[in-house]
Amino acid sequence: MVRDDILRQRLEKARQKLYALQAKHGFSHASVLRQSMIMDKLINQYNHHFYMKEKKPTA
């Protein structure tokens, strides 16, 4: 459960940073694209974590 909360907090902070950067620089600025890639990695970690959590053994 702690890992769930940490992942959610990291995602929320990254999302807020992405929105702030986009508002300041626009969509195609390097810092916005970099933050978007960070968000992609966090989303992938989050999805992987919950997929593995829900996956049940077949045997």
PyMOL Python script that loads the backbone (N, CA, C, O; Angstrom):
from pymol import cmd

cmd.read_pdbstr("""\
ATOM      1  N   MET A   1       0.815  -1.199   0.000  1.00  0.00           N
ATOM      2  CA  MET A   1       0.000   0.000   0.000  1.00  0.00           C
ATOM      3  C   MET A   1       0.856   1.260   0.000  1.00  0.00           C
ATOM      4  O   MET A   1       0.495   2.255  -0.627  1.00  0.00           O
ATOM      5  N   VAL A   2       1.976   1.223   0.692  1.00  0.00           N
ATOM      6  CA  VAL A   2       2.853   2.391   0.733  1.00  0.00           C
ATOM      7  C   VAL A   2       3.375   2.693  -0.661  1.00  0.00           C
ATOM      8  O   VAL A   2       3.421   3.853  -1.072  1.00  0.00           O
ATOM      9  N   ARG A   3       3.771   1.648  -1.396  1.00  0.00           N
ATOM     10  CA  ARG A   3       4.275   1.857  -2.752  1.00  0.00           C
ATOM     11  C   ARG A   3       3.195   2.476  -3.635  1.00  0.00           C
ATOM     12  O   ARG A   3       3.486   3.332  -4.470  1.00  0.00           O
ATOM     13  N   ASP A   4       1.957   2.045  -3.451  1.00  0.00           N
ATOM     14  CA  ASP A   4       0.844   2.627  -4.212  1.00  0.00           C
ATOM     15  C   ASP A   4       0.776   4.135  -3.987  1.00  0.00           C
ATOM     16  O   ASP A   4       0.677   4.912  -4.937  1.00  0.00           O
ATOM     17  N   ASP A   5       0.828   4.531  -2.734  1.00  0.00           N
ATOM     18  CA  ASP A   5       0.744   5.952  -2.389  1.00  0.00           C
ATOM     19  C   ASP A   5       1.931   6.736  -2.934  1.00  0.00           C
ATOM     20  O   ASP A   5       1.769   7.853  -3.425  1.00  0.00           O
ATOM     21  N   ILE A   6       3.110   6.157  -2.851  1.00  0.00           N
ATOM     22  CA  ILE A   6       4.309   6.831  -3.354  1.00  0.00           C
ATOM     23  C   ILE A   6       4.204   7.034  -4.860  1.00  0.00           C
ATOM     24  O   ILE A   6       4.494   8.120  -5.361  1.00  0.00           O
ATOM     25  N   LEU A   7       3.792   6.000  -5.582  1.00  0.00           N
ATOM     26  CA  LEU A   7       3.640   6.125  -7.034  1.00  0.00           C
ATOM     27  C   LEU A   7       2.603   7.190  -7.390  1.00  0.00           C
ATOM     28  O   LEU A   7       2.815   7.992  -8.299  1.00  0.00           O
ATOM     29  N   ARG A   8       1.497   7.193  -6.679  1.00  0.00           N
ATOM     30  CA  ARG A   8       0.454   8.196  -6.949  1.00  0.00           C
ATOM     31  C   ARG A   8       0.959   9.612  -6.671  1.00  0.00           C
ATOM     32  O   ARG A   8       0.683  10.534  -7.438  1.00  0.00           O
ATOM     33  N   GLN A   9       1.690   9.781  -5.586  1.00  0.00           N
ATOM     34  CA  GLN A   9       2.234  11.100  -5.253  1.00  0.00           C
ATOM     35  C   GLN A   9       3.239  11.555  -6.302  1.00  0.00           C
ATOM     36  O   GLN A   9       3.226  12.713  -6.719  1.00  0.00           O
ATOM     37  N   ARG A  10       4.107  10.647  -6.727  1.00  0.00           N
ATOM     38  CA  ARG A  10       5.093  11.001  -7.752  1.00  0.00           C
ATOM     39  C   ARG A  10       4.405  11.377  -9.061  1.00  0.00           C
ATOM     40  O   ARG A  10       4.804  12.331  -9.730  1.00  0.00           O
ATOM     41  N   LEU A  11       3.373  10.624  -9.419  1.00  0.00           N
ATOM     42  CA  LEU A  11       2.621  10.942 -10.637  1.00  0.00           C
ATOM     43  C   LEU A  11       1.953  12.310 -10.537  1.00  0.00           C
ATOM     44  O   LEU A  11       1.995  13.093 -11.486  1.00  0.00           O
ATOM     45  N   GLU A  12       1.349  12.596  -9.414  1.00  0.00           N
ATOM     46  CA  GLU A  12       0.662  13.877  -9.239  1.00  0.00           C
ATOM     47  C   GLU A  12       1.645  15.044  -9.296  1.00  0.00           C
ATOM     48  O   GLU A  12       1.358  16.060  -9.930  1.00  0.00           O
ATOM     49  N   LYS A  13       2.793  14.913  -8.644  1.00  0.00           N
ATOM     50  CA  LYS A  13       3.802  15.980  -8.681  1.00  0.00           C
ATOM     51  C   LYS A  13       4.331  16.177 -10.094  1.00  0.00           C
ATOM     52  O   LYS A  13       4.520  17.308 -10.542  1.00  0.00           O
ATOM     53  N   ALA A  14       4.570  15.074 -10.792  1.00  0.00           N
ATOM     54  CA  ALA A  14       5.066  15.163 -12.166  1.00  0.00           C
ATOM     55  C   ALA A  14       4.021  15.805 -13.078  1.00  0.00           C
ATOM     56  O   ALA A  14       4.366  16.583 -13.966  1.00  0.00           O
ATOM     57  N   ARG A  15       2.748  15.482 -12.860  1.00  0.00           N
ATOM     58  CA  ARG A  15       1.668  16.068 -13.659  1.00  0.00           C
ATOM     59  C   ARG A  15       1.579  17.573 -13.433  1.00  0.00           C
ATOM     60  O   ARG A  15       1.442  18.345 -14.382  1.00  0.00           O
ATOM     61  N   GLN A  16       1.658  17.979 -12.177  1.00  0.00           N
ATOM     62  CA  GLN A  16       1.605  19.404 -11.866  1.00  0.00           C
ATOM     63  C   GLN A  16       2.780  20.145 -12.498  1.00  0.00           C
ATOM     64  O   GLN A  16       2.621  21.246 -13.024  1.00  0.00           O
ATOM     65  N   LYS A  17       3.949  19.536 -12.441  1.00  0.00           N
ATOM     66  CA  LYS A  17       5.131  20.161 -13.040  1.00  0.00           C
ATOM     67  C   LYS A  17       4.965  20.266 -14.556  1.00  0.00           C
ATOM     68  O   LYS A  17       5.309  21.287 -15.152  1.00  0.00           O
ATOM     69  N   LEU A  18       4.441  19.219 -15.172  1.00  0.00           N
ATOM     70  CA  LEU A  18       4.215  19.234 -16.620  1.00  0.00           C
ATOM     71  C   LEU A  18       3.257  20.361 -17.003  1.00  0.00           C
ATOM     72  O   LEU A  18       3.522  21.093 -17.957  1.00  0.00           O
ATOM     73  N   TYR A  19       2.164  20.510 -16.284  1.00  0.00           N
ATOM     74  CA  TYR A  19       1.204  21.575 -16.573  1.00  0.00           C
ATOM     75  C   TYR A  19       1.835  22.957 -16.412  1.00  0.00           C
ATOM     76  O   TYR A  19       1.605  23.851 -17.226  1.00  0.00           O
ATOM     77  N   ALA A  20       2.624  23.123 -15.367  1.00  0.00           N
ATOM     78  CA  ALA A  20       3.272  24.418 -15.134  1.00  0.00           C
ATOM     79  C   ALA A  20       4.269  24.734 -16.250  1.00  0.00           C
ATOM     80  O   ALA A  20       4.317  25.861 -16.743  1.00  0.00           O
ATOM     81  N   LEU A  21       5.057  23.743 -16.643  1.00  0.00           N
ATOM     82  CA  LEU A  21       6.029  23.953 -17.720  1.00  0.00           C
ATOM     83  C   LEU A  21       5.327  24.277 -19.035  1.00  0.00           C
ATOM     84  O   LEU A  21       5.763  25.154 -19.780  1.00  0.00           O
ATOM     85  N   GLN A  22       4.242  23.565 -19.313  1.00  0.00           N
ATOM     86  CA  GLN A  22       3.508  23.813 -20.552  1.00  0.00           C
ATOM     87  C   GLN A  22       2.911  25.217 -20.553  1.00  0.00           C
ATOM     88  O   GLN A  22       2.941  25.899 -21.577  1.00  0.00           O
ATOM     89  N   ALA A  23       2.378  25.650 -19.433  1.00  0.00           N
ATOM     90  CA  ALA A  23       1.794  26.993 -19.351  1.00  0.00           C
ATOM     91  C   ALA A  23       2.853  28.069 -19.566  1.00  0.00           C
ATOM     92  O   ALA A  23       2.574  29.121 -20.140  1.00  0.00           O
ATOM     93  N   LYS A  24       4.060  27.800 -19.103  1.00  0.00           N
ATOM     94  CA  LYS A  24       5.146  28.775 -19.208  1.00  0.00           C
ATOM     95  C   LYS A  24       5.805  28.768 -20.584  1.00  0.00           C
ATOM     96  O   LYS A  24       6.116  29.828 -21.128  1.00  0.00           O
ATOM     97  N   HIS A  25       6.022  27.571 -21.156  1.00  0.00           N
ATOM     98  CA  HIS A  25       6.841  27.448 -22.366  1.00  0.00           C
ATOM     99  C   HIS A  25       6.090  27.015 -23.625  1.00  0.00           C
ATOM    100  O   HIS A  25       6.603  27.188 -24.730  1.00  0.00           O
ATOM    101  N   GLY A  26       4.900  26.463 -23.482  1.00  0.00           N
ATOM    102  CA  GLY A  26       4.198  25.915 -24.639  1.00  0.00           C
ATOM    103  C   GLY A  26       4.483  24.425 -24.781  1.00  0.00           C
ATOM    104  O   GLY A  26       5.312  23.861 -24.067  1.00  0.00           O
ATOM    105  N   PHE A  27       3.773  23.801 -25.722  1.00  0.00           N
ATOM    106  CA  PHE A  27       3.839  22.346 -25.846  1.00  0.00           C
ATOM    107  C   PHE A  27       5.149  21.800 -26.402  1.00  0.00           C
ATOM    108  O   PHE A  27       5.535  20.687 -26.042  1.00  0.00           O
ATOM    109  N   SER A  28       5.836  22.524 -27.249  1.00  0.00           N
ATOM    110  CA  SER A  28       6.986  21.942 -27.943  1.00  0.00           C
ATOM    111  C   SER A  28       8.336  22.296 -27.335  1.00  0.00           C
ATOM    112  O   SER A  28       9.369  21.972 -27.921  1.00  0.00           O
ATOM    113  N   HIS A  29       8.357  22.936 -26.205  1.00  0.00           N
ATOM    114  CA  HIS A  29       9.615  23.290 -25.538  1.00  0.00           C
ATOM    115  C   HIS A  29      10.293  22.032 -25.000  1.00  0.00           C
ATOM    116  O   HIS A  29       9.623  21.096 -24.563  1.00  0.00           O
ATOM    117  N   ALA A  30      11.614  22.014 -25.035  1.00  0.00           N
ATOM    118  CA  ALA A  30      12.383  20.840 -24.614  1.00  0.00           C
ATOM    119  C   ALA A  30      12.073  20.416 -23.177  1.00  0.00           C
ATOM    120  O   ALA A  30      11.989  19.220 -22.897  1.00  0.00           O
ATOM    121  N   SER A  31      11.904  21.358 -22.281  1.00  0.00           N
ATOM    122  CA  SER A  31      11.632  21.000 -20.884  1.00  0.00           C
ATOM    123  C   SER A  31      10.259  20.338 -20.732  1.00  0.00           C
ATOM    124  O   SER A  31      10.077  19.468 -19.880  1.00  0.00           O
ATOM    125  N   VAL A  32       9.306  20.748 -21.552  1.00  0.00           N
ATOM    126  CA  VAL A  32       7.971  20.149 -21.518  1.00  0.00           C
ATOM    127  C   VAL A  32       8.036  18.722 -22.056  1.00  0.00           C
ATOM    128  O   VAL A  32       7.444  17.808 -21.483  1.00  0.00           O
ATOM    129  N   LEU A  33       8.746  18.542 -23.142  1.00  0.00           N
ATOM    130  CA  LEU A  33       8.891  17.204 -23.718  1.00  0.00           C
ATOM    131  C   LEU A  33       9.627  16.270 -22.765  1.00  0.00           C
ATOM    132  O   LEU A  33       9.269  15.100 -22.632  1.00  0.00           O
ATOM    133  N   ARG A  34      10.647  16.786 -22.109  1.00  0.00           N
ATOM    134  CA  ARG A  34      11.410  15.992 -21.135  1.00  0.00           C
ATOM    135  C   ARG A  34      10.509  15.565 -19.968  1.00  0.00           C
ATOM    136  O   ARG A  34      10.539  14.412 -19.540  1.00  0.00           O
ATOM    137  N   GLN A  35       9.713  16.505 -19.467  1.00  0.00           N
ATOM    138  CA  GLN A  35       8.806  16.183 -18.357  1.00  0.00           C
ATOM    139  C   GLN A  35       7.730  15.200 -18.811  1.00  0.00           C
ATOM    140  O   GLN A  35       7.301  14.346 -18.034  1.00  0.00           O
ATOM    141  N   SER A  36       7.301  15.314 -20.041  1.00  0.00           N
ATOM    142  CA  SER A  36       6.322  14.374 -20.576  1.00  0.00           C
ATOM    143  C   SER A  36       6.894  12.957 -20.610  1.00  0.00           C
ATOM    144  O   SER A  36       6.185  11.994 -20.319  1.00  0.00           O
ATOM    145  N   MET A  37       8.163  12.828 -20.962  1.00  0.00           N
ATOM    146  CA  MET A  37       8.807  11.514 -20.969  1.00  0.00           C
ATOM    147  C   MET A  37       8.930  10.956 -19.552  1.00  0.00           C
ATOM    148  O   MET A  37       8.789   9.752 -19.341  1.00  0.00           O
ATOM    149  N   ILE A  38       9.189  11.824 -18.596  1.00  0.00           N
ATOM    150  CA  ILE A  38       9.234  11.402 -17.191  1.00  0.00           C
ATOM    151  C   ILE A  38       7.859  10.880 -16.776  1.00  0.00           C
ATOM    152  O   ILE A  38       7.751   9.846 -16.116  1.00  0.00           O
ATOM    153  N   MET A  39       6.818  11.600 -17.168  1.00  0.00           N
ATOM    154  CA  MET A  39       5.450  11.153 -16.870  1.00  0.00           C
ATOM    155  C   MET A  39       5.167   9.794 -17.503  1.00  0.00           C
ATOM    156  O   MET A  39       4.565   8.926 -16.871  1.00  0.00           O
ATOM    157  N   ASP A  40       5.599   9.608 -18.742  1.00  0.00           N
ATOM    158  CA  ASP A  40       5.400   8.321 -19.419  1.00  0.00           C
ATOM    159  C   ASP A  40       6.028   7.185 -18.620  1.00  0.00           C
ATOM    160  O   ASP A  40       5.412   6.135 -18.440  1.00  0.00           O
ATOM    161  N   LYS A  41       7.249   7.394 -18.143  1.00  0.00           N
ATOM    162  CA  LYS A  41       7.932   6.356 -17.360  1.00  0.00           C
ATOM    163  C   LYS A  41       7.186   6.066 -16.060  1.00  0.00           C
ATOM    164  O   LYS A  41       7.037   4.907 -15.672  1.00  0.00           O
ATOM    165  N   LEU A  42       6.722   7.107 -15.394  1.00  0.00           N
ATOM    166  CA  LEU A  42       5.977   6.914 -14.148  1.00  0.00           C
ATOM    167  C   LEU A  42       4.654   6.186 -14.396  1.00  0.00           C
ATOM    168  O   LEU A  42       4.262   5.319 -13.615  1.00  0.00           O
ATOM    169  N   ILE A  43       3.983   6.533 -15.466  1.00  0.00           N
ATOM    170  CA  ILE A  43       2.723   5.860 -15.808  1.00  0.00           C
ATOM    171  C   ILE A  43       2.978   4.391 -16.107  1.00  0.00           C
ATOM    172  O   ILE A  43       2.208   3.527 -15.688  1.00  0.00           O
ATOM    173  N   ASN A  44       4.054   4.103 -16.830  1.00  0.00           N
ATOM    174  CA  ASN A  44       4.402   2.710 -17.115  1.00  0.00           C
ATOM    175  C   ASN A  44       4.711   1.944 -15.833  1.00  0.00           C
ATOM    176  O   ASN A  44       4.288   0.797 -15.682  1.00  0.00           O
ATOM    177  N   GLN A  45       5.445   2.563 -14.908  1.00  0.00           N
ATOM    178  CA  GLN A  45       5.737   1.924 -13.619  1.00  0.00           C
ATOM    179  C   GLN A  45       4.441   1.654 -12.859  1.00  0.00           C
ATOM    180  O   GLN A  45       4.245   0.569 -12.312  1.00  0.00           O
ATOM    181  N   TYR A  46       3.578   2.632 -12.833  1.00  0.00           N
ATOM    182  CA  TYR A  46       2.300   2.514 -12.130  1.00  0.00           C
ATOM    183  C   TYR A  46       1.473   1.370 -12.723  1.00  0.00           C
ATOM    184  O   TYR A  46       0.963   0.521 -11.991  1.00  0.00           O
ATOM    185  N   ASN A  47       1.346   1.355 -14.037  1.00  0.00           N
ATOM    186  CA  ASN A  47       0.572   0.302 -14.700  1.00  0.00           C
ATOM    187  C   ASN A  47       1.194  -1.070 -14.477  1.00  0.00           C
ATOM    188  O   ASN A  47       0.479  -2.040 -14.223  1.00  0.00           O
ATOM    189  N   HIS A  48       2.503  -1.159 -14.569  1.00  0.00           N
ATOM    190  CA  HIS A  48       3.190  -2.434 -14.349  1.00  0.00           C
ATOM    191  C   HIS A  48       2.958  -2.912 -12.920  1.00  0.00           C
ATOM    192  O   HIS A  48       2.673  -4.088 -12.693  1.00  0.00           O
ATOM    193  N   HIS A  49       3.080  -2.010 -11.970  1.00  0.00           N
ATOM    194  CA  HIS A  49       2.890  -2.349 -10.558  1.00  0.00           C
ATOM    195  C   HIS A  49       1.493  -2.925 -10.329  1.00  0.00           C
ATOM    196  O   HIS A  49       1.350  -3.952  -9.666  1.00  0.00           O
ATOM    197  N   PHE A  50       0.470  -2.279 -10.867  1.00  0.00           N
ATOM    198  CA  PHE A  50      -0.889  -2.743 -10.637  1.00  0.00           C
ATOM    199  C   PHE A  50      -1.227  -3.970 -11.471  1.00  0.00           C
ATOM    200  O   PHE A  50      -2.053  -4.782 -11.055  1.00  0.00           O
ATOM    201  N   TYR A  51      -0.612  -4.123 -12.629  1.00  0.00           N
ATOM    202  CA  TYR A  51      -0.824  -5.333 -13.419  1.00  0.00           C
ATOM    203  C   TYR A  51      -0.263  -6.532 -12.668  1.00  0.00           C
ATOM    204  O   TYR A  51      -0.915  -7.572 -12.577  1.00  0.00           O
ATOM    205  N   MET A  52       0.941  -6.389 -12.132  1.00  0.00           N
ATOM    206  CA  MET A  52       1.568  -7.489 -11.397  1.00  0.00           C
ATOM    207  C   MET A  52       0.799  -7.775 -10.106  1.00  0.00           C
ATOM    208  O   MET A  52       0.717  -8.926  -9.677  1.00  0.00           O
ATOM    209  N   LYS A  53       0.245  -6.751  -9.495  1.00  0.00           N
ATOM    210  CA  LYS A  53      -0.507  -6.907  -8.254  1.00  0.00           C
ATOM    211  C   LYS A  53      -1.801  -7.688  -8.499  1.00  0.00           C
ATOM    212  O   LYS A  53      -2.197  -8.516  -7.678  1.00  0.00           O
ATOM    213  N   GLU A  54      -2.447  -7.424  -9.618  1.00  0.00           N
ATOM    214  CA  GLU A  54      -3.722  -8.070  -9.925  1.00  0.00           C
ATOM    215  C   GLU A  54      -3.557  -9.427 -10.590  1.00  0.00           C
ATOM    216  O   GLU A  54      -4.472 -10.249 -10.560  1.00  0.00           O
ATOM    217  N   LYS A  55      -2.395  -9.667 -11.190  1.00  0.00           N
ATOM    218  CA  LYS A  55      -2.158 -10.920 -11.883  1.00  0.00           C
ATOM    219  C   LYS A  55      -2.113 -12.053 -10.863  1.00  0.00           C
ATOM    220  O   LYS A  55      -1.396 -11.979  -9.865  1.00  0.00           O
ATOM    221  N   LYS A  56      -2.876 -13.083 -11.125  1.00  0.00           N
ATOM    222  CA  LYS A  56      -2.938 -14.215 -10.205  1.00  0.00           C
ATOM    223  C   LYS A  56      -2.299 -15.433 -10.857  1.00  0.00           C
ATOM    224  O   LYS A  56      -2.361 -15.585 -12.077  1.00  0.00           O
ATOM    225  N   PRO A  57      -1.694 -16.291 -10.069  1.00  0.00           N
ATOM    226  CA  PRO A  57      -1.103 -17.513 -10.636  1.00  0.00           C
ATOM    227  C   PRO A  57      -2.169 -18.371 -11.318  1.00  0.00           C
ATOM    228  O   PRO A  57      -3.311 -18.436 -10.861  1.00  0.00           O
ATOM    229  N   THR A  58      -1.789 -19.022 -12.402  1.00  0.00           N
ATOM    230  CA  THR A  58      -2.733 -19.857 -13.146  1.00  0.00           C
ATOM    231  C   THR A  58      -2.792 -21.273 -12.603  1.00  0.00           C
ATOM    232  O   THR A  58      -3.724 -22.010 -12.924  1.00  0.00           O
ATOM    233  N   ALA A  59      -1.836 -21.668 -11.801  1.00  0.00           N
ATOM    234  CA  ALA A  59      -1.809 -23.050 -11.289  1.00  0.00           C
ATOM    235  C   ALA A  59      -2.482 -23.195  -9.957  1.00  0.00           C
ATOM    236  O   ALA A  59      -2.534 -24.296  -9.408  1.00  0.00           O
TER     237      ALA A  59
END
""", "prot")
cmd.dss("prot")
cmd.show_as("cartoon", "prot")
cmd.util.cbc("prot")
cmd.orient("prot")
